[in-house]
Amino acid sequence: MAFLSLYGYCKIENMLRERSLLDKISSMDILERFSTVYIIEDEYRKIIKEVSKKVRELDEKLGSNIFPKNWS
């Protein structure tokens, strides 16, 4: 589990470095901001709740497309 956590952390850091954002925001900041988003799932669908404007803008800057607008 520690290896997977480190791998994810490094992937986020590389994304920030590629977009020259590493001096403005840290990997830990990304994880903290993205942790405020909740996904509700039942047997038929997944619904993303509470994606703030700041999180959506950060997702767009990173180009990760984790929270697409039409996902429901």
Summary of the structure (lengths in Angstrom):
residues: 72
radius of gyration: 13.4
end to end distance: 29.6
largest distance: 41.9
contacts: 148
relative contact order: 0.15
helix: 49%
strand: 11%
